[in-house]
Amino acid sequence: MSRSRILVTITVGLVLAACGRPDGAEPRSEPGGAQPAVPDKSTSRLALDWAGTYEGVLPCADCAGIRTRLTLGSDGTFAMQSLRLQPDADAASAAGRFSWLPDGNSIVLEGAGDRRRFQVGEGRLFVLNDDGSRPGPDAPGGSLARLTEAQAAGDAVSAQLLVDHHWRLESAVTAGGQRIDALLPAERPFEFRFEPDRFMAKGGCNGLRGGYQLDADGRLVAGAMTATLMACEPALMDADRALAAVLAAPARAVLVRGPDPTVALVSADGSALMLVGRKTPEALYGPPTGVFLEVAARTVPCPEPDASAQCLSVREIRFDERGLRSGEPGEWQVFTGTIEGYTHEPGTRNVVRVNRYQPAGDAEPVHVLDLVVESEIVRD
């Protein structure tokens, strides 16, 4: 065989071998001749956009919880700030590198991170045990929620933050993390509304009102409070007394940022109330327009494509400065939306005052119940 034919044969062989590999690289074999493992692209490491900042309250053996903020870098670095929910605790910080566990779904914080482990989910990190397992249903767990850039801004509780949200008491724990049952009546959880210098709490049996201020040390200081004087079952009245006792003393206000922010009110004894906020319609859409709607006793079929469903039938009415009806009511219309806070009882005609909010763009108006003005049972 001539030298030129040998060179041609070798060249063709190399080209054919490279065609089976996009990059032309030699395949790497595992020990023993086994083929290399193909990366599982469904793992959190490869499938999720996990780099970012996360925040939440993690369990604590000797305090009400630990506000934890953890930033994961795409380069494998982390930065963590933590604050124990105690009256005078100082913030602590740690930084270093993290590594992925073999499953590709969990990470471990190396070095100053004390090898803490988290399972990486969509927009959330879940605390894991030291062996990589999830805590059982009766064991303390916890998670951190991912923050947007806007949510990550700001670190202190402000009066504007309080005013811009409706707040619900989601948990109440002692300094050791035990649930305070007296503050968590199942039938009527406490809800808070704030104005710039006043607040109202309702739940339990009676409404509680008073002034407040946020002092220079970041504490919420309530002033003299008043309450309505209804009589209810003992458990609900005990809840009112327990809440009034907690609010009577200044409490450190700690902000936990997230999609729904949490304000932890930490008392001098180390107990903590966790208030979870939801933005008010005013904060979302701006000032409302007040309107009066008459709601017919009977519902009507909704328009297509939801003709099988039932909708309210409403018409707009007007009142003069003396509270008397004025002018002609509007035409009856099928109301395809909802009135937040309003529950319709079939057979009952109501006149309601609602706040109407107009979101940006072409979105449908948002209606929120303000007051039921008239109510009448209509006989067929």
Secondary structure, 3 states (H helix, E strand, C coil): CCHHHHHHHHHHHHHHHHHCCCCCCCCCCCHHHCCCCCCCCCCHHHHCCCCEEEEEEECCCCCCCEEEEEEECCCCEEEEEEEECCCCCCCEEEEEEEEECCCCCEEEECHHHCCCEEEEECCEEEECCCCCCCCCCCCCCCEEEECCHHHHCCCCCCHHHHHCEEEEEEEEECCCCCECHHHCCCCCCCEEEECCCEEEEECCCCCEEEEEEECCCCEEEEEEEEECCCCCCHHHHHHHHHHHHHHCCCEEEEEECCCCCEEEEECCCCCEEEEEEEECHHHHHCCCEEEEEEECCCCEECCCCCCCCEEEEEEEECECCCCCECCCCCCCEEECCCEECCCCCCCEEEEEEEEEECCCCCCCCEEEEEEEEEEEECCC
